[in-house]
């Protein structure tokens, strides 16, 4: 059985989120990317407490594609260190699982 993951990626603009989502989908690195926002992110960066308005991409894909997906996100992203956070999907309906597998690149 192929393991699936959900990858969270934050961006600084809706346009950047759309560009990343479209690229992941066009290259079949994800079967689905949901873009939501704006969201308010609070975090430590370079010794300071920061607050930013961001957009969140949530990509559904196969775990075998994570390294390629992360490399593509880094190449398209404006941040020095973008959030690229994968969470294993432990429970999924068989139909949805098949759909993700069928709609992602099988060349790993």
N, CA, C and O atoms as a GROMACS GRO file, in nm:
protein
  432
    1UNK      N    1   0.083  -0.119   0.000
    1UNK     CA    2   0.000   0.000   0.000
    1UNK      C    3   0.087   0.125   0.000
    1UNK      O    4   0.186   0.132   0.073
    2UNK      N    5   0.052   0.221  -0.080
    2UNK     CA    6   0.124   0.348  -0.089
    2UNK      C    7   0.085   0.437   0.028
    2UNK      O    8  -0.034   0.453   0.058
    3UNK      N    9   0.184   0.496   0.096
    3UNK     CA   10   0.152   0.586   0.206
    3UNK      C   11   0.128   0.726   0.153
    3UNK      O   12   0.199   0.774   0.064
    4UNK      N   13   0.028   0.790   0.210
    4UNK     CA   14  -0.008   0.925   0.169
    4UNK      C   15   0.030   1.024   0.278
    4UNK      O   16   0.035   0.991   0.396
    5UNK      N   17   0.056   1.148   0.235
    5UNK     CA   18   0.088   1.256   0.327
    5UNK      C   19   0.009   1.380   0.289
    5UNK      O   20  -0.040   1.394   0.177
    6UNK      N   21  -0.002   1.468   0.386
    6UNK     CA   22  -0.060   1.600   0.365
    6UNK      C   23   0.052   1.699   0.396
    6UNK      O   24   0.109   1.695   0.505
    7UNK      N   25   0.083   1.788   0.304
    7UNK     CA   26   0.194   1.880   0.319
    7UNK      C   27   0.142   2.022   0.334
    7UNK      O   28   0.066   2.070   0.250
    8UNK      N   29   0.182   2.089   0.443
    8UNK     CA   30   0.146   2.228   0.468
    8UNK      C   31   0.259   2.319   0.423
    8UNK      O   32   0.376   2.295   0.454
    9UNK      N   33   0.222   2.423   0.349
    9UNK     CA   34   0.319   2.520   0.298
    9UNK      C   35   0.258   2.659   0.318
    9UNK      O   36   0.149   2.686   0.268
   10UNK      N   37   0.327   2.746   0.391
   10UNK     CA   38   0.278   2.884   0.404
   10UNK      C   39   0.353   2.973   0.307
   10UNK      O   40   0.470   2.951   0.277
   11UNK      N   41   0.283   3.075   0.259
   11UNK     CA   42   0.341   3.171   0.166
   11UNK      C   43   0.305   3.313   0.210
   11UNK      O   44   0.215   3.334   0.291
   12UNK      N   45   0.376   3.409   0.155
   12UNK     CA   46   0.354   3.549   0.191
   12UNK      C   47   0.247   3.619   0.110
   12UNK      O   48   0.211   3.732   0.141
   13UNK      N   49   0.194   3.552   0.007
   13UNK     CA   50   0.090   3.615  -0.074
   13UNK      C   51   0.002   3.509  -0.139
   13UNK      O   52   0.042   3.394  -0.154
   14UNK      N   53  -0.117   3.549  -0.175
   14UNK     CA   54  -0.208   3.458  -0.245
   14UNK      C   55  -0.151   3.422  -0.381
   14UNK      O   56  -0.165   3.307  -0.425
   15UNK      N   57  -0.088   3.518  -0.448
   15UNK     CA   58  -0.029   3.490  -0.579
   15UNK      C   59   0.080   3.383  -0.569
   15UNK      O   60   0.088   3.294  -0.654
   16UNK      N   61   0.164   3.391  -0.467
   16UNK     CA   62   0.269   3.291  -0.449
   16UNK      C   63   0.209   3.154  -0.418
   16UNK      O   64   0.257   3.052  -0.469
   17UNK      N   65   0.106   3.151  -0.334
   17UNK     CA   66   0.039   3.025  -0.302
   17UNK      C   67  -0.021   2.963  -0.427
   17UNK      O   68  -0.009   2.842  -0.448
   18UNK      N   69  -0.084   3.043  -0.510
   18UNK     CA   70  -0.144   2.995  -0.635
   18UNK      C   71  -0.037   2.942  -0.730
   18UNK      O   72  -0.056   2.839  -0.794
   19UNK      N   73   0.074   3.014  -0.740
   19UNK     CA   74   0.184   2.971  -0.828
   19UNK      C   75   0.238   2.835  -0.784
   19UNK      O   76   0.259   2.746  -0.867
   20UNK      N   77   0.260   2.819  -0.655
   20UNK     CA   78   0.313   2.692  -0.603
   20UNK      C   79   0.210   2.581  -0.622
   20UNK      O   80   0.245   2.472  -0.668
   21UNK      N   81   0.084   2.607  -0.588
   21UNK     CA   82  -0.021   2.506  -0.604
   21UNK      C   83  -0.032   2.462  -0.750
   21UNK      O   84  -0.036   2.342  -0.778
   22UNK      N   85  -0.036   2.557  -0.841
   22UNK     CA   86  -0.050   2.524  -0.983
   22UNK      C   87   0.068   2.441  -1.032
   22UNK      O   88   0.050   2.346  -1.108
   23UNK      N   89   0.189   2.476  -0.990
   23UNK     CA   90   0.308   2.402  -1.032
   23UNK      C   91   0.304   2.258  -0.980
   23UNK      O   92   0.333   2.164  -1.054
   24UNK      N   93   0.268   2.241  -0.853
   24UNK     CA   94   0.260   2.106  -0.796
   24UNK      C   95   0.157   2.021  -0.869
   24UNK      O   96   0.180   1.903  -0.894
   25UNK      N   97   0.045   2.082  -0.904
   25UNK     CA   98  -0.060   2.008  -0.975
   25UNK      C   99  -0.020   1.978  -1.119
   25UNK      O  100  -0.041   1.866  -1.167
   26UNK      N  101   0.036   2.075  -1.188
   26UNK     CA  102   0.076   2.055  -1.328
   26UNK      C  103   0.180   1.945  -1.342
   26UNK      O  104   0.182   1.873  -1.442
   27UNK      N  105   0.267   1.932  -1.243
   27UNK     CA  106   0.373   1.832  -1.248
   27UNK      C  107   0.337   1.704  -1.171
   27UNK      O  108   0.421   1.617  -1.149
   28UNK      N  109   0.210   1.696  -1.130
   28UNK     CA  110   0.156   1.578  -1.061
   28UNK      C  111   0.235   1.541  -0.935
   28UNK      O  112   0.250   1.424  -0.902
   29UNK      N  113   0.286   1.645  -0.867
   29UNK     CA  114   0.351   1.624  -0.738
   29UNK      C  115   0.248   1.624  -0.626
   29UNK      O  116   0.280   1.588  -0.512
   30UNK      N  117   0.127   1.665  -0.656
   30UNK     CA  118   0.015   1.660  -0.562
   30UNK      C  119  -0.112   1.636  -0.642
   30UNK      O  120  -0.124   1.678  -0.757
   31UNK      N  121  -0.207   1.567  -0.581
   31UNK     CA  122  -0.336   1.541  -0.646
   31UNK      C  123  -0.433   1.656  -0.619
   31UNK      O  124  -0.524   1.681  -0.698
   32UNK      N  125  -0.412   1.724  -0.508
   32UNK     CA  126  -0.501   1.832  -0.466
   32UNK      C  127  -0.419   1.929  -0.383
   32UNK      O  128  -0.336   1.888  -0.302
   33UNK      N  129  -0.442   2.059  -0.402
   33UNK     CA  130  -0.382   2.160  -0.315
   33UNK      C  131  -0.491   2.258  -0.278
   33UNK      O  132  -0.547   2.326  -0.365
   34UNK      N  133  -0.520   2.267  -0.151
   34UNK     CA  134  -0.617   2.365  -0.102
   34UNK      C  135  -0.540   2.489  -0.059
   34UNK      O  136  -0.439   2.479   0.011
   35UNK      N  137  -0.588   2.606  -0.101
   35UNK     CA  138  -0.526   2.732  -0.063
   35UNK      C  139  -0.627   2.808   0.023
   35UNK      O  140  -0.740   2.832  -0.018
   36UNK      N  141  -0.583   2.846   0.143
   36UNK     CA  142  -0.670   2.924   0.230
   36UNK      C  143  -0.594   3.044   0.285
   36UNK      O  144  -0.471   3.044   0.293
   37UNK      N  145  -0.669   3.142   0.321
   37UNK     CA  146  -0.608   3.262   0.377
   37UNK      C  147  -0.695   3.382   0.350
   37UNK      O  148  -0.799   3.372   0.284
   38UNK      N  149  -0.654   3.494   0.399
   38UNK     CA  150  -0.531   3.510   0.475
   38UNK      C  151  -0.542   3.451   0.615
   38UNK      O  152  -0.650   3.442   0.674
   39UNK      N  153  -0.426   3.409   0.666
   39UNK     CA  154  -0.414   3.362   0.803
   39UNK      C  155  -0.312   3.449   0.874
   39UNK      O  156  -0.226   3.510   0.810
   40UNK      N  157  -0.320   3.456   1.004
   40UNK     CA  158  -0.223   3.531   1.084
   40UNK      C  159  -0.126   3.432   1.146
   40UNK      O  160  -0.165   3.344   1.223
   41UNK      N  161   0.000   3.447   1.113
   41UNK     CA  162   0.105   3.360   1.168
   41UNK      C  163   0.192   3.440   1.265
   41UNK      O  164   0.233   3.552   1.236
   42UNK      N  165   0.218   3.380   1.379
   42UNK     CA  166   0.307   3.440   1.480
   42UNK      C  167   0.418   3.340   1.505
   42UNK      O  168   0.393   3.222   1.523
   43UNK      N  169   0.543   3.389   1.505
   43UNK     CA  170   0.657   3.298   1.511
   43UNK      C  171   0.784   3.374   1.552
   43UNK      O  172   0.789   3.497   1.548
   44UNK      N  173   0.884   3.297   1.592
   44UNK     CA  174   1.016   3.352   1.620
   44UNK      C  175   1.098   3.348   1.492
   44UNK      O  176   1.098   3.248   1.421
   45UNK      N  177   1.166   3.458   1.461
   45UNK     CA  178   1.255   3.461   1.345
   45UNK      C  179   1.369   3.555   1.375
   45UNK      O  180   1.349   3.674   1.402
   46UNK      N  181   1.491   3.501   1.370
   46UNK     CA  182   1.614   3.577   1.393
   46UNK      C  183   1.608   3.656   1.523
   46UNK      O  184   1.644   3.774   1.530
   47UNK      N  185   1.561   3.586   1.630
   47UNK     CA  186   1.560   3.645   1.763
   47UNK      C  187   1.445   3.740   1.792
   47UNK      O  188   1.441   3.800   1.899
   48UNK      N  189   1.353   3.754   1.701
   48UNK     CA  190   1.241   3.846   1.718
   48UNK      C  191   1.109   3.770   1.708
   48UNK      O  192   1.099   3.669   1.639
   49UNK      N  193   1.008   3.820   1.779
   49UNK     CA  194   0.873   3.769   1.763
   49UNK      C  195   0.810   3.842   1.646
   49UNK      O  196   0.802   3.965   1.646
   50UNK      N  197   0.765   3.767   1.547
   50UNK     CA  198   0.711   3.824   1.424
   50UNK      C  199   0.563   3.790   1.409
   50UNK      O  200   0.516   3.690   1.463
   51UNK      N  201   0.493   3.872   1.336
   51UNK     CA  202   0.354   3.846   1.296
   51UNK      C  203   0.345   3.876   1.148
   51UNK      O  204   0.389   3.981   1.101
   52UNK      N  205   0.286   3.780   1.074
   52UNK     CA  206   0.273   3.798   0.929
   52UNK      C  207   0.136   3.751   0.883
   52UNK      O  208   0.075   3.662   0.942
   53UNK      N  209   0.090   3.812   0.777
   53UNK     CA  210  -0.028   3.764   0.706
   53UNK      C  211   0.022   3.668   0.600
   53UNK      O  212   0.107   3.703   0.518
   54UNK      N  213  -0.031   3.546   0.602
   54UNK     CA  214   0.015   3.444   0.510
   54UNK      C  215  -0.103   3.370   0.448
   54UNK      O  216  -0.218   3.387   0.489
   55UNK      N  217  -0.071   3.287   0.349
   55UNK     CA  218  -0.167   3.196   0.287
   55UNK      C  219  -0.113   3.056   0.309
   55UNK      O  220   0.008   3.034   0.311
   56UNK      N  221  -0.204   2.960   0.325
   56UNK     CA  222  -0.168   2.823   0.356
   56UNK      C  223  -0.209   2.731   0.240
   56UNK      O  224  -0.325   2.728   0.200
   57UNK      N  225  -0.112   2.658   0.190
   57UNK     CA  226  -0.137   2.553   0.091
   57UNK      C  227  -0.134   2.419   0.165
   57UNK      O  228  -0.042   2.394   0.244
   58UNK      N  229  -0.232   2.335   0.140
   58UNK     CA  230  -0.235   2.200   0.197
   58UNK      C  231  -0.243   2.105   0.078
   58UNK      O  232  -0.345   2.096   0.010
   59UNK      N  233  -0.133   2.032   0.055
   59UNK     CA  234  -0.122   1.943  -0.060
   59UNK      C  235  -0.137   1.798  -0.017
   59UNK      O  236  -0.080   1.756   0.083
   60UNK      N  237  -0.214   1.722  -0.094
   60UNK     CA  238  -0.229   1.578  -0.070
   60UNK      C  239  -0.146   1.506  -0.175
   60UNK      O  240  -0.161   1.530  -0.295
   61UNK      N  241  -0.058   1.416  -0.128
   61UNK     CA  242   0.032   1.348  -0.219
   61UNK      C  243   0.079   1.215  -0.160
   61UNK      O  244   0.037   1.176  -0.051
   62UNK      N  245   0.167   1.148  -0.233
   62UNK     CA  246   0.230   1.025  -0.185
   62UNK      C  247   0.359   1.060  -0.112
   62UNK      O  248   0.430   1.154  -0.151
   63UNK      N  249   0.390   0.987  -0.007
   63UNK     CA  250   0.511   1.016   0.071
   63UNK      C  251   0.637   1.005  -0.013
   63UNK      O  252   0.735   1.075   0.013
   64UNK      N  253   0.637   0.918  -0.113
   64UNK     CA  254   0.755   0.902  -0.199
   64UNK      C  255   0.786   1.027  -0.280
   64UNK      O  256   0.897   1.041  -0.331
   65UNK      N  257   0.691   1.118  -0.292
   65UNK     CA  258   0.712   1.241  -0.369
   65UNK      C  259   0.757   1.359  -0.283
   65UNK      O  260   0.780   1.468  -0.335
   66UNK      N  261   0.769   1.339  -0.151
   66UNK     CA  262   0.798   1.453  -0.064
   66UNK      C  263   0.927   1.526  -0.101
   66UNK      O  264   0.925   1.649  -0.110
   67UNK      N  265   1.036   1.457  -0.123
   67UNK     CA  266   1.163   1.525  -0.150
   67UNK      C  267   1.154   1.609  -0.278
   67UNK      O  268   1.204   1.722  -0.281
   68UNK      N  269   1.093   1.556  -0.381
   68UNK     CA  270   1.076   1.633  -0.506
   68UNK      C  271   0.984   1.753  -0.484
   68UNK      O  272   1.013   1.863  -0.531
   69UNK      N  273   0.873   1.731  -0.414
   69UNK     CA  274   0.780   1.840  -0.385
   69UNK      C  275   0.850   1.950  -0.307
   69UNK      O  276   0.837   2.068  -0.340
   70UNK      N  277   0.925   1.913  -0.203
   70UNK     CA  278   0.994   2.012  -0.120
   70UNK      C  279   1.097   2.090  -0.201
   70UNK      O  280   1.111   2.211  -0.183
   71UNK      N  281   1.169   2.022  -0.290
   71UNK     CA  282   1.268   2.091  -0.373
   71UNK      C  283   1.201   2.192  -0.466
   71UNK      O  284   1.252   2.302  -0.485
   72UNK      N  285   1.088   2.156  -0.522
   72UNK     CA  286   1.015   2.247  -0.610
   72UNK      C  287   0.964   2.367  -0.531
   72UNK      O  288   0.976   2.481  -0.576
   73UNK      N  289   0.907   2.341  -0.414
   73UNK     CA  290   0.858   2.452  -0.332
   73UNK      C  291   0.972   2.548  -0.299
   73UNK      O  292   0.955   2.669  -0.311
   74UNK      N  293   1.086   2.495  -0.258
   74UNK     CA  294   1.201   2.582  -0.227
   74UNK      C  295   1.242   2.666  -0.348
   74UNK      O  296   1.278   2.783  -0.334
   75UNK      N  297   1.238   2.606  -0.466
   75UNK     CA  298   1.281   2.679  -0.586
   75UNK      C  299   1.184   2.790  -0.624
   75UNK      O  300   1.225   2.888  -0.688
   76UNK      N  301   1.058   2.778  -0.587
   76UNK     CA  302   0.956   2.878  -0.623
   76UNK      C  303   0.927   2.977  -0.511
   76UNK      O  304   0.865   3.080  -0.535
   77UNK      N  305   0.969   2.947  -0.390
   77UNK     CA  306   0.928   3.021  -0.271
   77UNK      C  307   1.016   3.143  -0.246
   77UNK      O  308   1.135   3.142  -0.276
   78UNK      N  309   0.955   3.247  -0.192
   78UNK     CA  310   1.029   3.371  -0.163
   78UNK      C  311   1.095   3.372  -0.025
   78UNK      O  312   1.183   3.455   0.000
   79UNK      N  313   1.057   3.282   0.065
   79UNK     CA  314   1.112   3.282   0.200
   79UNK      C  315   1.251   3.218   0.203
   79UNK      O  316   1.282   3.131   0.122
   80UNK      N  317   1.334   3.264   0.297
   80UNK     CA  318   1.465   3.201   0.320
   80UNK      C  319   1.448   3.057   0.365
   80UNK      O  320   1.521   2.968   0.321
   81UNK      N  321   1.351   3.033   0.452
   81UNK     CA  322   1.325   2.898   0.504
   81UNK      C  323   1.174   2.875   0.508
   81UNK      O  324   1.110   2.899   0.610
   82UNK      N  325   1.117   2.830   0.397
   82UNK     CA  326   0.972   2.811   0.393
   82UNK      C  327   0.926   2.692   0.478
   82UNK      O  328   1.001   2.596   0.499
   83UNK      N  329   0.804   2.702   0.527
   83UNK     CA  330   0.742   2.589   0.596
   83UNK      C  331   0.702   2.486   0.492
   83UNK      O  332   0.623   2.514   0.402
   84UNK      N  333   0.758   2.368   0.504
   84UNK     CA  334   0.720   2.254   0.421
   84UNK      C  335   0.709   2.138   0.519
   84UNK      O  336   0.809   2.073   0.550
   85UNK      N  337   0.589   2.113   0.568
   85UNK     CA  338   0.566   2.023   0.680
   85UNK      C  339   0.473   1.911   0.638
   85UNK      O  340   0.357   1.936   0.605
   86UNK      N  341   0.522   1.789   0.639
   86UNK     CA  342   0.441   1.673   0.598
   86UNK      C  343   0.387   1.599   0.720
   86UNK      O  344   0.458   1.578   0.819
   87UNK      N  345   0.262   1.559   0.709
   87UNK     CA  346   0.197   1.478   0.811
   87UNK      C  347   0.146   1.351   0.745
   87UNK      O  348   0.079   1.357   0.642
   88UNK      N  349   0.178   1.238   0.804
   88UNK     CA  350   0.130   1.111   0.750
   88UNK      C  351  -0.021   1.102   0.765
   88UNK      O  352  -0.077   1.146   0.866
   89UNK      N  353  -0.085   1.047   0.665
   89UNK     CA  354  -0.230   1.023   0.671
   89UNK      C  355  -0.248   0.879   0.717
   89UNK      O  356  -0.217   0.785   0.644
   90UNK      N  357  -0.299   0.863   0.838
   90UNK     CA  358  -0.310   0.729   0.895
   90UNK      C  359  -0.439   0.659   0.856
   90UNK      O  360  -0.444   0.536   0.853
   91UNK      N  361  -0.543   0.734   0.826
   91UNK     CA  362  -0.672   0.675   0.789
   91UNK      C  363  -0.726   0.751   0.668
   91UNK      O  364  -0.728   0.874   0.666
   92UNK      N  365  -0.768   0.676   0.568
   92UNK     CA  366  -0.821   0.738   0.446
   92UNK      C  367  -0.914   0.639   0.379
   92UNK      O  368  -0.893   0.518   0.386
   93UNK      N  369  -1.017   0.690   0.316
   93UNK     CA  370  -1.108   0.600   0.245
   93UNK      C  371  -1.036   0.542   0.124
   93UNK      O  372  -0.952   0.608   0.063
   94UNK      N  373  -1.067   0.418   0.090
   94UNK     CA  374  -0.999   0.354  -0.023
   94UNK      C  375  -1.014   0.431  -0.153
   94UNK      O  376  -0.919   0.440  -0.232
   95UNK      N  377  -1.131   0.487  -0.177
   95UNK     CA  378  -1.153   0.562  -0.300
   95UNK      C  379  -1.067   0.686  -0.309
   95UNK      O  380  -1.010   0.715  -0.414
   96UNK      N  381  -1.058   0.760  -0.198
   96UNK     CA  382  -0.975   0.881  -0.197
   96UNK      C  383  -0.828   0.846  -0.214
   96UNK      O  384  -0.756   0.912  -0.287
   97UNK      N  385  -0.786   0.742  -0.145
   97UNK     CA  386  -0.647   0.697  -0.157
   97UNK      C  387  -0.613   0.663  -0.302
   97UNK      O  388  -0.509   0.704  -0.354
   98UNK      N  389  -0.700   0.589  -0.367
   98UNK     CA  390  -0.678   0.553  -0.508
   98UNK      C  391  -0.673   0.677  -0.595
   98UNK      O  392  -0.592   0.686  -0.687
   99UNK      N  393  -0.759   0.773  -0.568
   99UNK     CA  394  -0.763   0.897  -0.646
   99UNK      C  395  -0.630   0.973  -0.633
   99UNK      O  396  -0.577   1.022  -0.732
  100UNK      N  397  -0.578   0.985  -0.509
  100UNK     CA  398  -0.450   1.054  -0.490
  100UNK      C  399  -0.340   0.980  -0.567
  100UNK      O  400  -0.261   1.043  -0.637
  101UNK      N  401  -0.335   0.849  -0.554
  101UNK     CA  402  -0.232   0.771  -0.622
  101UNK      C  403  -0.243   0.786  -0.774
  101UNK      O  404  -0.143   0.802  -0.843
  102UNK      N  405  -0.366   0.780  -0.825
  102UNK     CA  406  -0.388   0.791  -0.969
  102UNK      C  407  -0.354   0.930  -1.024
  102UNK      O  408  -0.325   0.944  -1.143
  103UNK      N  409  -0.357   1.031  -0.938
  103UNK     CA  410  -0.336   1.168  -0.985
  103UNK      C  411  -0.205   1.230  -0.940
  103UNK      O  412  -0.189   1.352  -0.940
  104UNK      N  413  -0.111   1.145  -0.903
  104UNK     CA  414   0.025   1.192  -0.873
  104UNK      C  415   0.124   1.114  -0.957
  104UNK      O  416   0.096   1.005  -1.005
  105UNK      N  417   0.240   1.173  -0.973
  105UNK     CA  418   0.346   1.116  -1.057
  105UNK      C  419   0.396   0.985  -1.000
  105UNK      O  420   0.435   0.979  -0.884
  106UNK      N  421   0.395   0.882  -1.080
  106UNK     CA  422   0.442   0.752  -1.033
  106UNK      C  423   0.591   0.732  -1.055
  106UNK      O  424   0.645   0.628  -1.018
  107UNK      N  425   0.658   0.829  -1.115
  107UNK     CA  426   0.802   0.820  -1.140
  107UNK      C  427   0.878   0.876  -1.021
  107UNK      O  428   0.908   0.995  -1.016
  108UNK      N  429   0.910   0.790  -0.926
  108UNK     CA  430   0.979   0.836  -0.805
  108UNK      C  431   1.124   0.795  -0.807
  108UNK      O  432   1.198   0.825  -0.713
   0.00000   0.00000   0.00000
